[in-house]
């Protein structure tokens, strides 16, 4: 029994995700394509367009475009830093304990949601729910979110 625990733990610790971290192309894009594309890829506005008329796009059930690394990084480590983390968080990092409004779309089961959230957290490197104006330079630098 102990041997199995050691083997499983070693396999988890040595998995590519653990050793190398997550990348946009290898790990994040497939999740976005499978779970987010209806609202954030096809006919979705750029962040700039979305900011100009949020209510219009919300009524259309469209959020900012996340079809490329360039578009997604804005919400992780750009002009809207922290937005991605606030939306996807499961509530464990939030002061009020409530999950973000997009957490429910990370998977059809709790296990799938936690798995995908874990991948996003690994990719970001420093999971931070602060808004861009509140985040320090050190916290901003800690957000890795590699493309490849």
N, C-alpha and C positions, 0 to 999 in steps of 0.2 A: 504494500500500500504506500509506504513512504517513498519507494522508488518511483512510483507513478507520479506522486506529487512533485518530486525533484525533476522528473522528465518534463512534465507539463509546465512547471515554472521555468525551466531552462528554455523550453521551446518558445514560451511567451516572451522571455527576456531577449532572446536572440532572433525574434521575428524581424523581418526587414523594417517594419514600421517602428519598432523599438530602437533598432540599431541606427537606422538612417533617418528617422523622422518621416513625416509625410510631405508630399509635394502636391502642388496644384494639379499638374498633369496626371500623375499616377493615382492619386487618392481622392482629391477634392472634386475634380471635374466629373468623374463617374457618379458621384453622389448627387451633384447638381443636375446632371443630365437625367438621372433617375427620379429625383425627388422634388426638384425646384423648377424645372424647365417650363412647365405650363404657365407659370406666372412671371418668371424671371429671365426667360430666354426669348421665346417666340413673341414677337410684337411688343416686347418690353421696352420701356423708355430708358435712355441713358440716365445716370444719376442727376445730371444737370437738368434734363427735361422733367424728371420726376420731382425734383425740388421746386421747380417753377409752378407745378400744378398737382400736388400730392392728392388732393381730393378727387380729381378727375381720374387719376390712375387707380386709386383705391377702389372707386366705384366699378372700374373695369376689371378689378382683381389682378392688377398688374403692379409689380414692384420693380425697383431698379434692375437694369440688365446685369446679369451675371454670366454671360456667355463666354467670357474670356478672363484670363488672369488680370489684365489691365482694368476691366470693369469691377471685378470682385475685390481686388486689393484696396480699392477706394474705401470699402466698408470695413476692412481689417486694419489697414495701416496707411490710410490716406486722409483725404479731406473729411471723411465721415468715419474716422477711426472708432472702433468699438461697436459700431452699429451691428455688424455681423454677429459679434459675441453676445450682445444684448438680445438679439432676436432668436438666436439658437440655444441660449443657455437653458439648462433644465431647472433652474431656480435655486440650485445649491450655492451659486455664487452671488445671488441677488439678495439685497437687504430685506426685501419683502418675502423672499422664498418662492415667488411666482416664476414659472418658466416663461421664457420669451415667447412672443406671439408666433414664431415660426418653428418652435421646438417640435410641435406636434407633427410636422411634416417630415421630420428626419427619418421616420420609419413607421411601419404598420404595427410593430410591436414595441414594447418597452425595451426589450433587449436590442432590437435593431436601432432604436433611437439612441440608446446609450453607446452602442458601437460607433455609429456615425458621428455622434457628438465627440467621442473620444478621438476620432480621426481629425476632426476639425480642431480640437484643442491641441493635438500633437502638431498640426500644421501651423497654427498661429504661434505656438511657442510660449506665449505669455497671455493667458486668458484674462482679459480685463474688460469690465462692463462700463468703464467710464466713457463719457462723451469726449470728443476731440479737445474741447476747451479745458477739460479737467485733467487730461493725461499729461504726465511729466515726460521730459525728453528721454529719461532712462527707461520708463515704461514703454514708450514708443519704440525705442531701439531694441527692446526685448521681444518685440513682435517679429518673428522670423518669416513665416509664410512664404517659403520658397516656391518658385514657379516650377523648376525642374529638379 
